[in-house]
Amino acid sequence: MTFVQVIDCRTTHADELSGLMDQWVEMTEGRRTATHSIVAKDRSDATHVVEIVEFPSYEEAMKNSNLPETDRIFREMVALCEEEPTFTDLDVVRDEQLNMRLVRRFVDEVINSGDTRAATRFCTEDYREHDPSLSSYDVDLAQAMRENQEVISAIRPRITIERIIAQDDTVSAVLGYQGRHTGDLQGLPATGREVAGTGHVTFRCVGGRIAESWWNWDMMGLLQQLGALPDAEAAEANKAVARQIFEAVGRGDLAAVRSLCTEDYQEHDPSNSADPIGLDQAIAELRPFVEAMHPTFTVESQLAEGDLVCTRWTARGRHTGELLGLEATGREVVTAGQTIDRFRDGKVCESWFNWDLAGLLRDLGAT
């Protein structure tokens, strides 16, 4: 909801006005887009009555005004008033509670109902979804609906919102789910097993709709419940490749890094020039860091699930060349980060990086 229309009038027929609003709601069912309406009396003046009508946008409010039923109800409302009503149009700049309500409805009416087509009622046309369990970490609404429908059909989950918070245009929630594996799930035939798990999601809301979302589920736990853990040898082999990439970067051997990645490799890193970038651009953006810092990496921990490997790492180096416009300082610095790599046929085909670039720049005297 981004637009509110406030109607001020003077009348001794507040109950009749409320009844007119009920008639309008009933008569315009399926065509109106008003999300909420309120009729209220002024405590200090019983003849002062205010109607508040919420809309997803100003444009939607104008569409509602053009409905023939709206014109009729308005004329009847004016007849009940002592003088011509006044209108105030308000653009809402903040409504965290309605964003949380939007998210709750999305979970119930899209996921729990088992019909992802309903997402078109809740999401913007340019909606983007980010979920490492999907075929790509950045998909549009149509692809998200298609892939999520396959998962919903296979698991039949019932999702509950365990915790939910909102600030400005962002809503985050802790999720729990229960379901039964009754259909094919990413190549796993139905087992009939009951499953349960947890997840986190963050939504970005714009104009009363969801514009972007980021999802993370306990896929390892789900695979364990389905008896479909990946082959231990393959998981260890993937971990080894991830370590080899860090070792190659430490040697400055970017050709070796390239050989361990697929040609259609995609990299996601908020410090990159774009998201995502391909293999050539990833190598090009890595080279100045290697030449300026000559880093050595320590792998602190790794875990593997399916075709994914998460590596937590620490990098140490000396600033001996220009980096991001900073002349060499000779300082020794340490930074840390985490990387998730997706594997295909023994090579990395996609990576997600997050590391402490701000701390590195601070240590180099940039901030």
C-alpha positions as CSV (number, residue, x, y, z in Angstrom):
1,M,0.0,0.0,0.0
2,T,1.5,3.3,-1.1
3,F,-1.6,5.6,-1.3
4,V,-4.3,6.6,1.1
5,Q,-7.3,8.7,0.4
6,V,-8.9,10.6,3.4
7,I,-12.5,11.8,3.0
8,D,-13.7,14.4,5.6
9,C,-17.4,15.1,5.9
10,R,-20.0,16.3,8.4
11,T,-23.0,14.2,8.9
12,T,-25.3,12.7,11.5
13,H,-25.5,9.5,9.5
14,A,-22.2,7.8,10.3
15,D,-23.8,4.3,10.4
16,E,-25.4,4.9,6.9
17,L,-22.0,6.0,5.6
18,S,-20.5,2.8,6.9
19,G,-23.2,0.8,5.3
20,L,-22.5,2.5,1.9
21,M,-18.9,1.4,2.2
22,D,-20.1,-2.2,2.8
23,Q,-22.3,-1.9,-0.3
24,W,-19.4,-0.6,-2.4
25,V,-17.1,-3.4,-1.3
26,E,-19.8,-6.0,-2.2
27,M,-20.7,-4.4,-5.5
28,T,-17.1,-4.1,-6.7
29,E,-15.9,-7.5,-5.7
30,G,-13.2,-8.7,-8.1
31,R,-12.7,-5.3,-9.7
32,R,-11.7,-3.0,-7.0
33,T,-8.1,-2.8,-5.7
34,A,-8.7,-1.0,-2.5
35,T,-6.9,-3.0,0.2
36,H,-8.7,-1.6,3.3
37,S,-11.3,1.0,4.3
38,I,-12.1,2.6,7.6
39,V,-15.0,4.9,8.8
40,A,-14.2,6.8,12.0
41,K,-15.9,9.4,14.1
42,D,-14.1,12.5,15.6
43,R,-14.2,12.1,19.4
44,S,-14.5,15.9,19.9
45,D,-17.2,16.3,17.2
46,A,-19.7,13.5,16.5
47,T,-20.7,15.1,13.2
48,H,-17.2,15.0,11.9
49,V,-16.7,11.7,10.1
50,V,-13.6,10.5,8.3
51,E,-13.3,7.8,5.8
52,I,-9.9,6.3,5.1
53,V,-9.4,4.1,2.0
54,E,-6.1,2.4,1.2
55,F,-4.9,1.6,-2.3
56,P,-1.8,-0.1,-3.7
57,S,-1.0,3.0,-5.6
58,Y,-2.4,6.4,-6.8
59,E,-3.0,4.9,-10.2
60,E,-5.1,2.1,-8.7
61,A,-7.1,4.6,-6.8
62,M,-8.0,6.5,-10.0
63,K,-9.1,3.2,-11.6
64,N,-11.4,2.6,-8.6
65,S,-12.8,6.1,-9.0
66,N,-13.8,5.3,-12.5
67,L,-15.9,2.2,-11.5
68,P,-19.7,3.0,-12.1
69,E,-20.5,1.7,-8.6
70,T,-18.1,4.2,-7.1
71,D,-19.9,7.2,-8.7
72,R,-23.2,6.0,-7.5
73,I,-22.0,5.3,-3.9
74,F,-20.3,8.7,-3.9
75,R,-23.5,10.5,-4.8
76,E,-25.4,8.7,-2.1
77,M,-22.6,9.6,0.4
78,V,-22.8,13.3,-0.5
79,A,-26.6,13.2,0.1
80,L,-26.0,12.1,3.6
81,C,-23.5,14.9,4.3
82,E,-24.3,18.4,5.5
83,E,-21.7,19.9,3.1
84,E,-19.5,18.8,0.2
85,P,-16.9,16.2,1.5
86,T,-13.2,17.2,1.2
87,F,-10.5,14.8,-0.1
88,T,-6.9,14.5,1.0
89,D,-4.5,12.3,-1.1
90,L,-1.6,10.9,0.8
91,D,1.5,9.0,-0.5
92,V,2.6,6.6,2.2
93,V,6.3,6.8,2.9
94,R,6.5,4.0,5.5
95,D,4.3,1.1,6.5
96,E,6.2,-1.8,8.0
97,Q,3.1,-3.5,9.4
98,L,1.5,-3.8,6.0
99,N,4.7,-5.1,4.5
100,M,4.7,-7.8,7.1
101,R,1.0,-8.6,6.4
102,L,1.9,-8.8,2.7
103,V,4.6,-11.4,3.5
104,R,2.2,-13.4,5.6
105,R,-0.4,-13.5,2.8
106,F,2.3,-14.4,0.3
107,V,3.3,-17.4,2.4
108,D,-0.3,-18.5,2.9
109,E,-1.8,-17.8,-0.5
110,V,1.2,-18.8,-2.7
111,I,3.2,-21.5,-0.9
112,N,0.8,-23.0,1.6
113,S,-2.0,-23.0,-1.0
114,G,0.3,-24.9,-3.4
115,D,-0.4,-22.5,-6.3
116,T,2.6,-20.3,-7.3
117,R,0.6,-18.6,-10.0
118,A,-0.9,-16.5,-7.2
119,A,2.5,-14.9,-6.9
120,T,1.5,-12.5,-9.7
121,R,-0.9,-10.8,-7.2
122,F,1.9,-10.1,-4.7
123,C,5.0,-9.5,-6.8
124,T,6.1,-6.7,-9.1
125,E,6.5,-7.4,-12.8
126,D,10.3,-7.0,-12.5
127,Y,10.5,-9.3,-9.4
128,R,13.8,-11.1,-8.8
129,E,14.4,-14.1,-6.6
130,H,17.7,-15.3,-5.1
131,D,17.8,-18.9,-3.8
132,P,20.9,-21.2,-4.1
133,S,18.6,-24.2,-4.3
134,L,17.2,-23.0,-7.7
135,S,18.9,-23.4,-11.1
136,S,20.3,-19.9,-10.9
137,Y,20.7,-17.5,-8.0
138,D,18.9,-14.7,-9.8
139,V,15.6,-15.6,-11.5
140,D,12.6,-13.7,-12.7
141,L,9.1,-14.2,-11.5
142,A,8.1,-16.7,-14.2
143,Q,11.1,-18.9,-13.6
144,A,10.7,-18.7,-9.9
145,M,7.1,-19.7,-10.1
146,R,7.9,-22.6,-12.3
147,E,10.8,-24.0,-10.3
148,N,9.1,-23.4,-6.9
149,Q,5.9,-25.1,-8.1
150,E,8.0,-28.3,-8.8
151,V,9.3,-28.2,-5.2
152,I,5.9,-27.4,-3.7
153,S,4.3,-30.3,-5.7
154,A,7.0,-32.7,-4.5
155,I,7.0,-31.7,-0.8
156,R,3.6,-30.2,-0.2
157,P,5.1,-28.0,2.6
158,R,3.1,-26.2,5.2
159,I,5.2,-23.2,6.2
160,T,4.9,-21.3,9.5
161,I,6.5,-18.0,10.2
162,E,8.4,-18.4,13.5
163,R,9.8,-14.9,13.7
164,I,9.3,-11.8,11.5
165,I,10.8,-8.3,11.6
166,A,10.5,-5.3,9.3
167,Q,12.4,-2.0,8.8
168,D,11.6,0.5,6.0
169,D,11.0,-1.5,2.8
170,T,12.6,-4.8,4.1
171,V,10.9,-7.8,5.8
172,S,12.9,-10.8,7.2
173,A,11.4,-14.0,8.6
174,V,12.5,-17.3,10.2
175,L,10.5,-20.1,8.7
176,G,9.6,-23.6,9.7
177,Y,8.0,-26.2,7.4
178,Q,6.5,-29.7,7.5
179,G,5.6,-31.8,4.5
180,R,5.6,-35.2,2.8
181,H,7.9,-36.2,-0.1
182,T,5.2,-37.3,-2.6
183,G,6.8,-36.3,-5.9
184,D,10.0,-36.0,-7.9
185,L,12.4,-33.5,-6.2
186,Q,15.4,-32.5,-8.2
187,G,15.8,-36.0,-9.5
188,L,14.9,-37.8,-6.3
189,P,11.8,-40.0,-6.7
190,A,9.0,-39.8,-4.1
191,T,9.8,-41.6,-0.9
192,G,6.6,-40.9,1.0
193,R,8.7,-39.7,4.0
194,E,7.5,-36.9,6.2
195,V,10.0,-34.0,6.3
196,A,10.5,-30.9,8.4
197,G,13.0,-28.1,8.4
198,T,13.8,-24.5,8.7
199,G,14.7,-21.5,6.5
200,H,15.3,-17.8,6.4
201,V,13.9,-15.3,3.9
202,T,14.3,-11.6,3.3
203,F,11.9,-9.6,1.1
204,R,12.2,-6.1,-0.4
205,C,8.8,-4.5,-0.8
206,V,7.9,-1.7,-3.2
207,G,4.5,-0.1,-3.6
208,G,2.7,-2.8,-1.6
209,R,4.3,-5.6,-3.6
210,I,7.3,-7.8,-3.3
211,A,10.1,-6.7,-5.6
212,E,12.9,-9.0,-4.5
213,S,13.6,-11.9,-2.2
214,W,16.5,-13.9,-0.8
215,W,15.9,-17.5,0.5
216,N,18.0,-20.0,2.4
217,W,16.8,-23.4,3.4
218,D,18.4,-26.2,5.4
219,M,18.9,-28.4,2.3
220,M,21.4,-30.6,4.1
221,G,18.8,-31.5,6.6
222,L,16.2,-32.2,3.9
223,L,18.6,-34.5,2.0
224,Q,19.4,-36.4,5.3
225,Q,15.7,-37.0,5.9
226,L,15.2,-38.2,2.3
227,G,18.2,-40.6,2.6
228,A,19.8,-38.8,-0.4
229,L,23.1,-37.5,1.0
230,P,25.7,-37.0,-1.8
231,D,28.4,-39.5,-2.4
232,A,31.1,-38.8,0.2
233,E,33.9,-39.2,-2.2
234,A,32.4,-36.7,-4.6
235,A,31.9,-34.2,-1.8
236,E,35.5,-34.5,-0.7
237,A,36.7,-34.2,-4.3
238,N,34.7,-30.9,-4.7
239,K,36.2,-29.6,-1.4
240,A,39.6,-30.4,-2.8
241,V,39.0,-28.4,-5.9
242,A,37.8,-25.4,-3.9
243,R,41.0,-25.6,-1.9
244,Q,43.1,-25.8,-5.1
245,I,41.5,-22.6,-6.4
246,F,42.7,-20.7,-3.2
247,E,46.1,-22.3,-3.5
248,A,46.4,-21.2,-7.2
249,V,45.4,-17.7,-6.3
250,G,48.0,-17.7,-3.7
251,R,50.6,-18.7,-6.3
252,G,49.4,-16.1,-8.7
253,D,48.5,-18.9,-11.1
254,L,45.3,-17.6,-12.6
255,A,45.5,-20.0,-15.5
256,A,45.1,-22.8,-13.0
257,V,42.1,-21.0,-11.5
258,R,40.6,-20.8,-15.0
259,S,41.2,-24.6,-15.5
260,L,39.2,-25.4,-12.4
261,C,36.1,-23.5,-13.5
262,T,33.6,-24.2,-16.3
263,E,33.5,-21.9,-19.4
264,D,30.1,-20.7,-18.4
265,Y,31.1,-19.9,-14.8
266,Q,29.2,-17.2,-13.0
267,E,30.4,-15.2,-10.0
268,H,28.4,-13.3,-7.4
269,D,30.4,-10.9,-5.3
270,P,29.1,-7.5,-4.0
271,S,32.6,-6.1,-4.5
272,N,32.6,-6.9,-8.2
273,S,31.8,-4.4,-11.0
274,A,28.5,-6.3,-11.7
275,D,26.5,-9.2,-10.5
276,P,26.9,-11.8,-11.8
277,I,30.1,-11.7,-13.9
278,G,31.5,-14.4,-16.2
279,L,34.9,-16.3,-16.0
280,D,36.9,-13.8,-18.1
281,Q,35.7,-10.8,-16.1
282,A,36.2,-12.7,-12.8
283,I,39.9,-13.4,-13.7
284,A,40.4,-9.8,-14.8
285,E,39.0,-8.4,-11.6
286,L,41.0,-10.9,-9.5
287,R,44.3,-10.1,-11.1
288,P,44.9,-6.6,-9.6
289,F,44.2,-8.0,-6.1
290,V,46.7,-10.8,-6.6
291,E,49.4,-8.5,-8.1
292,A,49.0,-5.9,-5.4
293,M,48.6,-8.1,-2.3
294,H,50.3,-11.5,-3.2
295,P,47.8,-13.2,-0.8
296,T,48.1,-16.5,0.9
297,F,45.0,-18.3,2.0
298,T,44.2,-20.4,4.9
299,V,41.1,-22.6,4.7
300,E,39.5,-22.5,8.1
301,S,36.6,-24.9,7.4
302,Q,34.6,-26.5,4.7
303,L,31.2,-28.2,4.3
304,A,29.6,-29.8,1.3
305,E,26.0,-30.5,0.4
306,G,25.0,-31.9,-3.0
307,D,26.8,-29.9,-5.6
308,L,27.6,-27.1,-3.2
309,V,30.8,-26.5,-1.1
310,C,31.1,-23.7,1.4
311,T,34.6,-22.6,2.3
312,R,35.4,-20.2,5.2
313,W,38.8,-18.7,4.6
314,T,41.4,-16.2,5.8
315,A,43.8,-14.2,3.5
316,R,47.0,-12.6,4.4
317,G,49.2,-10.4,2.3
318,R,51.4,-7.3,1.9
319,H,50.3,-4.2,0.0
320,T,53.1,-3.9,-2.6
321,G,51.2,-2.5,-5.5
322,E,48.3,-0.2,-6.5
323,L,44.9,-1.5,-5.4
324,L,41.6,0.3,-6.0
325,G,43.4,3.6,-6.5
326,L,45.5,3.1,-3.4
327,E,49.3,3.4,-3.8
328,A,51.4,0.6,-2.2
329,T,51.7,1.1,1.6
330,G,53.8,-2.0,2.4
331,R,51.4,-2.8,5.1
332,E,50.6,-6.4,6.1
333,V,46.9,-7.0,6.2
334,V,44.5,-9.8,7.0
335,T,41.0,-10.3,5.7
336,A,38.4,-13.1,5.9
337,G,35.4,-14.3,4.0
338,Q,33.2,-17.2,2.9
339,T,32.6,-18.7,-0.5
340,I,29.9,-21.1,-1.7
341,D,30.9,-22.9,-4.9
342,R,28.5,-24.9,-7.1
343,F,30.1,-27.8,-9.0
344,R,29.3,-29.5,-12.3
345,D,31.3,-32.4,-13.6
346,G,34.1,-31.7,-11.1
347,K,34.5,-28.0,-11.9
348,V,33.1,-24.8,-10.3
349,C,30.3,-23.4,-12.4
350,E,29.0,-20.7,-10.0
351,S,30.4,-19.0,-6.9
352,W,29.0,-16.6,-4.2
353,F,31.6,-14.5,-2.3
354,N,31.3,-12.3,0.8
355,W,34.5,-11.0,2.4
356,D,35.6,-8.0,4.5
357,L,36.6,-5.5,1.8
358,A,35.7,-2.6,4.1
359,G,38.1,-3.9,6.7
360,L,40.9,-4.4,4.2
361,L,40.5,-0.8,2.9
362,R,40.5,0.5,6.5
363,D,43.7,-1.4,7.2
364,L,45.3,0.2,4.1
365,G,44.4,3.7,5.4
366,A,41.5,4.3,2.9
367,T,39.0,5.1,5.6
